Amino acid sequence: MSLALIDAPVLTTERLILRAPEALDFTPYADYWASERSRYMGGPQNRAAAWRAFAAEMGHWLLRGYGLFRLIERDTGAHVGQAGFWNPEGWPEPELGWVLFDGFEGRGFAREAALRLRAFAYDTLAWTTLTSVIAPDNARSIALAERLGATFERDWTSPAGKPARIYRHPGPRKAER
């Protein structure tokens, strides 16, 4: 049996469905965590560690009322990746983050999802500020943050001791929608 999170919004873009995680999403998630693609997020990790991370992300929705959405390609139903909001204990404020699964980079999916999510944060959640926390050597995510209009604010060390760079997104009145 697979249960969906109650009251989690479903958002759409031209090519994507953004929805909360469901138990059936675990296999593509575990595949991502087993790959080198997860290196900026603390991976690669084995399936058991991926399960704990998956459960933590689902729990984030319950504790905060928001979280990371699964990105599903509308035309094919393929699991493209995930993007959304992350604010665990010790984080300075809510973060807008994104991850694409193997084979989906370079097609504009992360930008499309990030723009939709940023508009949702400002228009629906009434947030007035938003950051992205990015590993210093993650050039692709830094480039995307800058294309989204985010600017480098400061270096930071996560509660896990990992170095990161905080990028500040433009506020609600200045952000591209």
C-alpha positions as CSV (number, residue, x, y, z in Angstrom):
1,M,0.0,0.0,0.0
2,S,1.3,3.5,-0.8
3,L,-0.1,6.5,1.0
4,A,0.3,10.1,-0.2
5,L,0.9,12.9,2.2
6,I,-2.4,14.7,3.1
7,D,-2.8,18.3,2.2
8,A,0.4,18.5,0.2
9,P,-0.2,20.6,-2.9
10,V,0.3,19.4,-6.5
11,L,1.9,22.0,-8.7
12,T,2.4,21.9,-12.4
13,T,4.5,23.5,-15.1
14,E,4.4,23.1,-18.9
15,R,6.3,19.8,-18.7
16,L,6.3,18.8,-15.0
17,I,4.0,17.6,-12.2
18,L,5.5,18.6,-8.8
19,R,4.0,16.5,-6.0
20,A,4.9,15.3,-2.5
21,P,6.8,12.0,-2.2
22,E,5.0,8.7,-2.1
23,A,6.4,5.3,-1.0
24,L,6.4,4.2,-4.6
25,D,9.0,6.9,-5.4
26,F,11.7,5.1,-3.3
27,T,13.3,3.1,-6.1
28,P,14.3,6.0,-8.3
29,Y,15.3,7.9,-5.2
30,A,17.6,5.0,-4.0
31,D,19.1,4.7,-7.5
32,Y,20.0,8.4,-7.4
33,W,21.6,8.0,-3.9
34,A,23.6,5.0,-5.1
35,S,25.1,7.0,-8.0
36,E,27.9,9.5,-8.1
37,R,25.3,12.1,-8.9
38,S,24.5,12.3,-5.2
39,R,28.0,13.4,-4.2
40,Y,27.0,17.0,-3.4
41,M,24.3,15.8,-1.1
42,G,26.4,13.4,1.0
43,G,26.4,10.3,-1.2
44,P,26.8,7.9,-2.7
45,Q,24.9,5.9,-0.1
46,N,23.6,2.3,0.1
47,R,19.9,1.5,-0.1
48,A,19.4,1.4,3.7
49,A,20.9,4.9,4.1
50,A,18.8,6.1,1.2
51,W,15.7,4.8,2.9
52,R,16.5,6.8,6.1
53,A,17.1,9.9,4.0
54,F,13.8,9.3,2.1
55,A,11.9,8.9,5.4
56,A,13.5,12.1,6.7
57,E,12.3,14.0,3.7
58,M,8.8,12.7,4.1
59,G,9.0,13.6,7.8
60,H,10.0,17.1,6.9
61,W,6.6,17.6,5.2
62,L,4.9,16.5,8.4
63,L,7.0,18.7,10.7
64,R,7.3,21.8,8.5
65,G,4.2,21.7,6.3
66,Y,6.4,21.8,3.2
67,G,9.3,19.9,1.7
68,L,10.8,18.5,-1.4
69,F,8.5,17.7,-4.4
70,R,9.0,14.8,-6.8
71,L,9.4,16.0,-10.4
72,I,7.4,13.9,-12.8
73,E,7.5,14.5,-16.5
74,R,4.0,15.1,-17.6
75,D,4.3,13.4,-21.0
76,T,6.0,10.2,-19.9
77,G,5.5,9.8,-16.2
78,A,9.3,9.6,-15.7
79,H,10.8,10.5,-12.4
80,V,13.0,13.5,-13.4
81,G,14.3,14.4,-9.9
82,Q,13.2,16.5,-6.9
83,A,13.0,20.1,-6.0
84,G,11.5,22.1,-3.2
85,F,12.0,23.5,0.2
86,W,14.4,22.2,2.9
87,N,14.7,23.6,6.4
88,P,16.0,21.0,8.9
89,E,17.2,21.7,12.4
90,G,20.2,24.0,12.2
91,W,19.5,25.5,8.8
92,P,19.5,29.3,8.7
93,E,16.2,29.5,6.9
94,P,14.2,27.7,4.2
95,E,16.1,26.7,1.2
96,L,15.0,26.1,-2.4
97,G,16.9,23.1,-3.7
98,W,16.9,20.8,-6.7
99,V,18.3,17.5,-7.9
100,L,17.9,15.9,-11.3
101,F,18.2,12.2,-11.9
102,D,20.4,10.6,-14.5
103,G,19.5,11.6,-18.0
104,F,17.5,14.7,-17.2
105,E,20.2,17.4,-16.9
106,G,20.6,20.0,-19.6
107,R,16.9,20.1,-20.5
108,G,15.7,23.0,-18.3
109,F,13.8,20.9,-15.9
110,A,15.5,22.2,-12.7
111,R,15.0,25.8,-13.8
112,E,11.4,25.2,-14.7
113,A,10.7,23.6,-11.3
114,A,12.7,26.2,-9.4
115,L,10.8,29.1,-11.0
116,R,7.4,27.4,-10.2
117,L,8.4,26.7,-6.6
118,R,9.8,30.2,-6.0
119,A,6.5,31.7,-7.2
120,F,4.7,29.3,-4.9
121,A,6.9,30.3,-1.9
122,Y,6.2,34.0,-2.5
123,D,2.6,33.9,-3.7
124,T,1.1,31.1,-1.7
125,L,3.3,30.6,1.3
126,A,3.8,34.4,1.6
127,W,7.6,34.0,2.2
128,T,9.6,37.2,1.7
129,T,13.0,35.6,1.3
130,L,14.5,32.4,0.0
131,T,18.0,31.0,-0.3
132,S,19.8,28.1,-1.9
133,V,22.5,26.2,-0.1
134,I,25.0,24.8,-2.6
135,A,28.2,22.8,-2.2
136,P,31.1,25.1,-3.2
137,D,32.3,22.8,-6.1
138,N,28.8,22.2,-7.5
139,A,29.3,24.5,-10.5
140,R,26.1,23.4,-12.3
141,S,23.8,24.3,-9.3
142,I,25.7,27.6,-8.8
143,A,25.2,28.5,-12.4
144,L,21.5,27.7,-12.2
145,A,21.1,29.8,-9.0
146,E,22.7,32.7,-10.8
147,R,20.5,32.2,-13.9
148,L,17.6,32.4,-11.5
149,G,18.9,35.8,-10.2
150,A,20.2,34.5,-6.9
151,T,23.4,36.2,-5.7
152,F,26.2,34.8,-3.5
153,E,25.6,35.9,0.1
154,R,28.2,34.0,2.2
155,D,30.0,30.9,2.9
156,W,28.5,28.6,5.6
157,T,29.2,25.4,7.3
158,S,26.2,23.0,7.7
159,P,25.4,21.3,11.0
160,A,27.0,18.2,9.6
161,G,30.2,20.1,9.1
162,K,30.0,20.4,5.3
163,P,31.1,23.6,3.6
164,A,28.4,25.4,1.6
165,R,27.7,28.6,-0.1
166,I,24.4,30.5,0.5
167,Y,22.8,32.2,-2.5
168,R,20.0,34.7,-1.9
169,H,17.1,34.7,-4.4
170,P,15.5,37.9,-5.4
171,G,12.5,38.9,-3.3
172,P,8.9,38.5,-4.4
173,R,8.7,41.8,-6.3
174,K,11.9,41.2,-8.2
175,A,11.8,37.5,-8.9
176,E,11.1,36.1,-12.3
177,R,7.9,34.1,-12.4
